């Protein structure tokens, strides 16, 4: 088989131009909204929802963490306020 025949066999066949398809109409607004709700309902059925016990435990964990972070921020703020208030007295003691 000649090189030219090999090249012709490996080249994809030129496809005939496709007939123009009629333009698809865009669905109306309400049909798109209805489709969106159907798909959302379908997806929500796939969700594995937590039990009430899991939800309660997670809620308590979040509340405890928020309280702890609040206490740490309050403590840091209190120490920073003490240091800032002590600085002028320290500067006075060094100067005088």
Secondary structure, 3 states (H helix, E strand, C coil): CCHHHHHHHHCCCCCCCCCCCCCCCCCCHHHHHHHHHHHHHHHHHHCCCCCHHHHHHHHHHHHHHHHHHHHHHHHHHHHHHHHHHHHHHHHHHHHC
